[in-house]
Amino acid sequence: MKTITKLFIPMVAFVILLTNLSTMAQHPQPERPEAKEDARTIIHRTKVVIEEAQRAVARGHVYNGDLAKAISHQHFAIKLYNQGFYGRAINHTIRARQLAFVAIRDNKEAIKAEWNWDPKELNYVKALPPESQLEREVATAKIDADLKDEKASTNTYGDLDLNIEVR
């Protein structure tokens, strides 16, 4: 009887844990109230960096794929923002800016101080999921799947920012 009790209690606890995890997966936790405003601001700041990365790649002609990836992540961030997934939008716009920084540096240009992470953004950068996860999400969503740097550096994108006023 003691053996059955010893096995039964952990099994019940395990079933309860699985039920809670399943419920959490079906009903994502609500976004923090400030996440919407943070996402809007970070997306806007990243847009400026991506546009400069476009100019840098157009001048330097170093096509390493990072500009195209930056634009893909930014487009995905905007899509997520519009769907109400502000935290995920922040992750992808941060990844977009990181990639834009690489494109700028690889084309022998400098990163301006005002483009660096502000203290609020730095908190999000520290909590960023692994790059591989973010890349997989963009690939799965098929966002700009065939975009290449050469084309990205010469296109004018009117959709790298939200269609709302940034405060």
Backbone as CSV, one residue per row, in Angstrom:
resi,resn,N_x,N_y,N_z,CA_x,CA_y,CA_z,C_x,C_y,C_z
1,MET,0.821,-1.195,0.000,0.000,0.000,0.000,0.868,1.264,0.000
2,LYS,1.950,1.272,0.783,2.826,2.427,0.840,3.454,2.682,-0.522
3,THR,3.801,1.634,-1.253,4.398,1.785,-2.569,3.409,2.432,-3.526
4,ILE,2.167,2.011,-3.466,1.134,2.582,-4.336,0.953,4.062,-4.012
5,THR,0.932,4.419,-2.741,0.781,5.811,-2.331,1.983,6.630,-2.803
6,LYS,3.187,6.064,-2.673,4.385,6.770,-3.103,4.374,7.044,-4.607
7,LEU,3.807,6.146,-5.383,3.731,6.327,-6.823,2.553,7.206,-7.228
8,PHE,1.457,7.084,-6.506,0.231,7.783,-6.876,0.356,9.300,-6.732
9,ILE,0.914,9.769,-5.644,1.009,11.209,-5.389,1.859,11.906,-6.458
10,PRO,3.057,11.410,-6.795,3.812,12.070,-7.864,3.092,12.018,-9.219
11,MET,2.377,10.932,-9.496,1.662,10.834,-10.766,0.555,11.881,-10.842
12,VAL,-0.170,12.072,-9.747,-1.229,13.079,-9.721,-0.626,14.473,-9.903
13,ALA,0.474,14.741,-9.221,1.135,16.044,-9.357,1.590,16.261,-10.801
14,PHE,2.099,15.219,-11.431,2.544,15.320,-12.824,1.368,15.624,-13.761
15,VAL,0.253,14.962,-13.558,-0.934,15.203,-14.385,-1.429,16.634,-14.201
16,ILE,-1.424,17.135,-12.988,-1.842,18.521,-12.730,-0.894,19.490,-13.424
17,LEU,0.397,19.232,-13.345,1.387,20.082,-14.009,1.168,20.093,-15.513
18,LEU,0.958,18.929,-16.113,0.712,18.867,-17.554,-0.556,19.617,-17.944
19,THR,-1.592,19.507,-17.143,-2.841,20.217,-17.415,-2.621,21.717,-17.371
20,ASN,-1.869,22.194,-16.385,-1.584,23.629,-16.285,-0.753,24.119,-17.465
21,LEU,0.256,23.359,-17.865,1.080,23.747,-19.007,0.260,23.785,-20.286
22,SER,-0.629,22.815,-20.449,-1.479,22.782,-21.636,-2.411,23.987,-21.672
23,THR,-2.970,24.341,-20.534,-3.861,25.493,-20.454,-3.104,26.774,-20.761
24,MET,-1.874,26.903,-20.251,-1.074,28.093,-20.513,-0.732,28.211,-21.991
25,ALA,-0.478,27.079,-22.649,-0.144,27.119,-24.070,-1.349,27.548,-24.903
26,GLN,-2.541,27.146,-24.483,-3.752,27.507,-25.219,-4.166,28.942,-24.962
27,HIS,-3.831,29.459,-23.807,-4.210,30.813,-23.418,-2.957,31.580,-23.015
28,PRO,-2.277,32.188,-23.986,-1.037,32.901,-23.664,-1.265,33.985,-22.625
29,GLN,-0.241,34.220,-21.864,-0.314,35.253,-20.834,-0.486,36.623,-21.494
30,PRO,-1.249,37.502,-20.872,-1.441,38.828,-21.456,-0.124,39.607,-21.483
31,GLU,-0.018,40.475,-22.460,1.171,41.310,-22.586,1.184,42.335,-21.457
32,ARG,2.382,42.730,-21.056,2.503,43.794,-20.062,1.942,45.073,-20.671
33,PRO,1.330,45.939,-19.878,0.714,47.158,-20.431,1.687,48.046,-21.192
34,GLU,2.927,48.135,-20.740,3.884,49.012,-21.408,4.487,48.391,-22.671
35,ALA,4.239,47.115,-22.906,4.850,46.434,-24.048,4.393,47.033,-25.380
36,LYS,3.155,47.453,-25.477,2.662,48.017,-26.730,3.414,49.295,-27.082
37,GLU,3.536,50.188,-26.116,4.253,51.451,-26.354,5.740,51.199,-26.598
38,ASP,6.314,50.275,-25.830,7.726,49.936,-26.028,7.947,49.394,-27.437
39,ALA,7.084,48.499,-27.870,7.218,47.915,-29.203,7.128,48.996,-30.274
40,ARG,6.189,49.892,-30.124,6.015,50.970,-31.098,7.285,51.813,-31.204
41,THR,7.846,52.179,-30.067,9.050,53.016,-30.044,10.256,52.284,-30.624
42,ILE,10.433,51.026,-30.237,11.602,50.266,-30.694,11.503,49.989,-32.192
43,ILE,10.316,49.683,-32.684,10.129,49.470,-34.122,10.507,50.740,-34.882
44,HIS,10.061,51.867,-34.384,10.369,53.137,-35.051,11.880,53.412,-35.060
45,ARG,12.535,53.197,-33.929,13.976,53.443,-33.857,14.747,52.479,-34.770
46,THR,14.280,51.250,-34.882,14.944,50.265,-35.733,14.796,50.630,-37.208
47,LYS,13.658,51.169,-37.588,13.425,51.592,-38.976,14.526,52.530,-39.450
48,VAL,14.904,53.485,-38.606,15.938,54.459,-38.950,17.265,53.756,-39.230
49,VAL,17.599,52.775,-38.427,18.859,52.044,-38.591,18.829,51.202,-39.867
50,ILE,17.699,50.564,-40.136,17.594,49.746,-41.351,17.751,50.618,-42.596
51,GLU,17.133,51.783,-42.583,17.271,52.673,-43.744,18.729,53.087,-43.950
52,GLU,19.442,53.318,-42.877,20.870,53.649,-43.014,21.655,52.433,-43.492
53,ALA,21.273,51.246,-43.033,21.929,50.028,-43.504,21.711,49.852,-45.008
54,GLN,20.531,50.201,-45.483,20.276,50.136,-46.932,21.249,51.031,-47.685
55,ARG,21.414,52.251,-47.192,22.329,53.183,-47.850,23.781,52.677,-47.780
56,ALA,24.160,52.123,-46.640,25.530,51.618,-46.475,25.807,50.462,-47.431
57,VAL,24.861,49.546,-47.562,25.041,48.402,-48.459,25.061,48.881,-49.911
58,ALA,24.229,49.859,-50.246,24.210,50.402,-51.616,25.554,51.045,-51.958
59,ARG,26.180,51.689,-50.973,27.479,52.339,-51.211,28.630,51.337,-51.183
60,GLY,28.579,50.409,-50.222,29.709,49.503,-50.013,29.670,48.221,-50.818
61,HIS,28.497,47.820,-51.268,28.322,46.620,-52.096,28.775,45.329,-51.411
62,VAL,28.700,45.268,-50.078,28.978,44.015,-49.368,27.621,43.372,-49.085
63,TYR,27.349,42.292,-49.829,26.055,41.615,-49.753,26.207,40.313,-48.965
64,ASN,26.031,40.399,-47.650,26.203,39.211,-46.808,24.873,38.612,-46.341
65,GLY,23.765,39.191,-46.741,22.454,38.667,-46.372,21.850,39.305,-45.138
66,ASP,22.646,40.055,-44.387,22.141,40.620,-43.137,21.109,41.726,-43.353
67,LEU,21.246,42.508,-44.385,20.254,43.553,-44.656,18.898,42.925,-44.982
68,ALA,18.896,41.931,-45.850,17.643,41.260,-46.203,16.999,40.630,-44.967
69,LYS,17.816,40.007,-44.116,17.284,39.416,-42.884,16.738,40.493,-41.955
70,ALA,17.418,41.625,-41.880,16.950,42.719,-41.027,15.559,43.185,-41.478
71,ILE,15.401,43.338,-42.774,14.104,43.772,-43.303,13.037,42.711,-43.030
72,SER,13.387,41.443,-43.184,12.434,40.364,-42.906,11.985,40.388,-41.448
73,HIS,12.936,40.534,-40.530,12.587,40.582,-39.108,11.734,41.809,-38.791
74,GLN,12.048,42.935,-39.420,11.266,44.147,-39.173,9.838,43.976,-39.693
75,HIS,9.694,43.410,-40.878,8.350,43.153,-41.406,7.575,42.207,-40.487
76,PHE,8.259,41.183,-39.989,7.601,40.231,-39.085,7.235,40.912,-37.769
77,ALA,8.112,41.786,-37.275,7.824,42.521,-36.037,6.554,43.349,-36.192
78,ILE,6.412,44.006,-37.322,5.217,44.831,-37.569,3.975,43.954,-37.654
79,LYS,4.104,42.811,-38.303,2.972,41.875,-38.386,2.563,41.420,-36.971
80,LEU,3.547,41.059,-36.159,3.261,40.628,-34.787,2.634,41.759,-33.977
81,TYR,3.146,42.961,-34.125,2.589,44.120,-33.425,1.113,44.295,-33.796
82,ASN,0.832,44.224,-35.076,-0.550,44.403,-35.530,-1.475,43.291,-35.046
83,GLN,-0.902,42.138,-34.706,-1.687,41.025,-34.163,-1.773,41.069,-32.638
84,GLY,-1.100,42.050,-32.028,-1.148,42.193,-30.579,-0.084,41.425,-29.824
85,PHE,0.905,40.869,-30.520,1.991,40.134,-29.878,3.179,41.078,-29.694
86,TYR,3.055,41.986,-28.759,4.025,43.069,-28.612,5.398,42.583,-28.156
87,GLY,5.440,41.644,-27.244,6.714,41.113,-26.776,7.488,40.439,-27.893
88,ARG,6.807,39.636,-28.680,7.466,38.978,-29.817,7.871,39.998,-30.869
89,ALA,7.050,41.029,-31.047,7.403,42.099,-32.004,8.699,42.776,-31.565
90,ILE,8.826,43.021,-30.273,10.048,43.634,-29.742,11.252,42.737,-30.040
91,ASN,11.107,41.443,-29.818,12.218,40.521,-30.085,12.677,40.605,-31.536
92,HIS,11.739,40.640,-32.456,12.105,40.628,-33.874,12.633,41.973,-34.348
93,THR,12.133,43.071,-33.808,12.670,44.365,-34.230,14.071,44.572,-33.652
94,ILE,14.317,44.039,-32.472,15.677,44.087,-31.913,16.622,43.259,-32.787
95,ARG,16.173,42.067,-33.180,17.003,41.229,-34.063,17.246,41.954,-35.388
96,ALA,16.237,42.652,-35.888,16.395,43.414,-37.132,17.478,44.474,-36.977
97,ARG,17.476,45.169,-35.854,18.490,46.208,-35.657,19.880,45.597,-35.517
98,GLN,19.990,44.475,-34.818,21.287,43.809,-34.703,21.841,43.477,-36.089
99,LEU,20.993,42.949,-36.948,21.419,42.590,-38.300,21.759,43.827,-39.129
100,ALA,21.006,44.889,-38.946,21.311,46.146,-39.649,22.666,46.680,-39.202
101,PHE,22.968,46.562,-37.905,24.290,46.978,-37.410,25.399,46.200,-38.127
102,VAL,25.208,44.896,-38.273,26.222,44.067,-38.943,26.397,44.530,-40.388
103,ALA,25.290,44.777,-41.072,25.365,45.226,-42.473,26.110,46.559,-42.573
104,ILE,25.854,47.457,-41.646,26.527,48.757,-41.651,28.032,48.583,-41.424
105,ARG,28.384,47.819,-40.403,29.809,47.607,-40.091,30.530,46.890,-41.229
106,ASP,29.892,45.870,-41.799,30.527,45.111,-42.883,30.763,45.972,-44.112
107,ASN,30.013,47.045,-44.236,30.192,47.974,-45.350,31.039,49.172,-44.940
108,LYS,31.821,48.970,-43.872,32.835,49.936,-43.424,32.268,51.291,-43.019
109,GLU,31.085,51.272,-42.454,30.487,52.514,-41.975,30.297,52.419,-40.468
110,ALA,30.077,53.554,-39.844,30.013,53.618,-38.386,28.568,53.573,-37.882
111,ILE,28.445,53.045,-36.679,27.154,53.027,-35.981,27.059,54.331,-35.195
112,LYS,26.016,55.095,-35.433,25.837,56.349,-34.705,25.398,56.065,-33.272
113,ALA,25.838,56.891,-32.358,25.534,56.693,-30.936,24.028,56.659,-30.670
114,GLU,23.267,57.477,-31.373,21.818,57.534,-31.105,21.077,56.269,-31.541
115,TRP,21.741,55.398,-32.292,21.110,54.143,-32.698,21.301,53.034,-31.675
116,ASN,22.255,53.207,-30.755,22.524,52.166,-29.764,21.328,51.968,-28.854
117,TRP,21.373,50.876,-28.117,20.259,50.511,-27.238,20.124,51.523,-26.110
118,ASP,18.904,52.002,-25.910,18.663,52.840,-24.733,18.443,51.902,-23.538
119,PRO,18.374,52.423,-22.312,18.266,51.540,-21.140,17.059,50.599,-21.185
120,LYS,15.931,51.059,-21.661,14.742,50.194,-21.734,14.959,49.084,-22.760
121,GLU,15.515,49.458,-23.915,15.781,48.461,-24.955,16.796,47.430,-24.475
122,LEU,17.769,47.885,-23.718,18.804,46.984,-23.223,18.205,45.865,-22.371
123,ASN,17.163,46.172,-21.613,16.476,45.125,-20.837,15.873,44.070,-21.756
124,TYR,15.298,44.506,-22.861,14.734,43.549,-23.826,15.841,42.766,-24.524
125,VAL,16.945,43.423,-24.838,18.070,42.744,-25.500,18.583,41.617,-24.611
126,LYS,18.681,41.872,-23.324,19.184,40.863,-22.383,18.264,39.653,-22.303
127,ALA,16.963,39.848,-22.555,15.988,38.756,-22.456,15.646,38.148,-23.816
128,LEU,16.396,38.508,-24.835,16.114,38.058,-26.195,16.251,36.541,-26.310
129,PRO,15.300,35.890,-26.994,15.445,34.445,-27.231,16.655,34.184,-28.130
130,PRO,17.072,32.942,-28.245,18.221,32.621,-29.105,17.967,33.052,-30.553
131,GLU,19.027,33.480,-31.221,18.930,33.906,-32.619,18.291,32.819,-33.476
132,SER,18.665,31.576,-33.218,18.144,30.460,-34.027,16.619,30.378,-33.939
133,GLN,16.080,30.651,-32.768,14.625,30.628,-32.607,13.967,31.746,-33.419
134,LEU,14.535,32.935,-33.359,13.974,34.065,-34.105,14.087,33.830,-35.612
135,GLU,15.214,33.298,-36.049,15.396,33.009,-37.477,14.393,31.957,-37.933
136,ARG,14.164,30.954,-37.100,13.206,29.893,-37.434,11.789,30.448,-37.556
137,GLU,11.429,31.366,-36.657,10.089,31.961,-36.699,9.871,32.734,-37.996
138,VAL,10.863,33.502,-38.417,10.738,34.271,-39.659,10.680,33.317,-40.853
139,ALA,11.503,32.294,-40.846,11.516,31.332,-41.953,10.181,30.602,-42.042
140,THR,9.640,30.204,-40.907,8.361,29.500,-40.880,7.231,30.390,-41.391
141,ALA,7.297,31.667,-41.059,6.267,32.617,-41.495,6.441,33.005,-42.962
142,LYS,7.578,32.606,-43.553,7.871,32.910,-44.961,7.799,34.410,-45.254
143,ILE,8.407,35.189,-44.376,8.461,36.641,-44.544,9.659,36.981,-45.424
144,ASP,9.424,37.592,-46.561,10.498,38.018,-47.477,11.494,36.893,-47.767
145,ALA,10.993,35.691,-47.956,11.852,34.510,-48.083,12.857,34.618,-49.218
146,ASP,12.522,35.299,-50.296,13.426,35.366,-51.447,14.169,36.697,-51.561
147,LEU,14.100,37.523,-50.525,14.745,38.837,-50.561,16.261,38.692,-50.448
148,LYS,16.970,39.421,-51.287,18.435,39.436,-51.284,18.923,40.849,-51.009
149,ASP,20.141,40.960,-50.456,20.701,42.262,-50.088,20.763,43.255,-51.246
150,GLU,21.168,42.780,-52.409,21.336,43.699,-53.537,20.015,44.405,-53.857
151,LYS,18.939,43.642,-53.887,17.620,44.231,-54.141,17.177,45.081,-52.947
152,ALA,17.426,44.562,-51.746,17.007,45.271,-50.529,17.684,46.627,-50.389
153,SER,18.910,46.731,-50.891,19.643,47.991,-50.738,19.152,49.070,-51.697
154,THR,18.450,48.671,-52.749,17.987,49.654,-53.720,16.482,49.901,-53.654
155,ASN,15.755,49.069,-52.945,14.304,49.266,-52.815,13.992,50.341,-51.788
156,THR,12.910,51.045,-52.021,12.403,51.978,-51.022,11.235,51.285,-50.339
157,TYR,11.369,51.065,-49.054,10.323,50.383,-48.292,9.536,51.411,-47.502
158,GLY,8.259,51.450,-47.753,7.403,52.341,-46.987,6.747,51.625,-45.828
159,ASP,7.137,50.367,-45.608,6.473,49.564,-44.581,7.430,49.054,-43.502
160,LEU,8.474,49.807,-43.226,9.419,49.416,-42.178,9.040,49.996,-40.822
161,ASP,7.979,50.768,-40.796,7.508,51.383,-39.553,6.010,51.135,-39.455
162,LEU,5.478,51.374,-38.277,4.039,51.238,-38.074,3.327,52.421,-38.717
163,ASN,2.110,52.215,-39.086,1.315,53.276,-39.687,0.579,54.078,-38.615
164,ILE,1.285,54.343,-37.547,0.726,55.124,-36.442,1.794,56.115,-35.988
165,GLU,1.353,57.164,-35.365,2.306,58.173,-34.911,3.075,57.671,-33.701
166,VAL,4.363,57.862,-33.730,5.221,57.467,-32.619,5.435,58.685,-31.732
167,ARG,5.232,58.493,-30.449,5.379,59.597,-29.483,6.805,59.775,-29.062
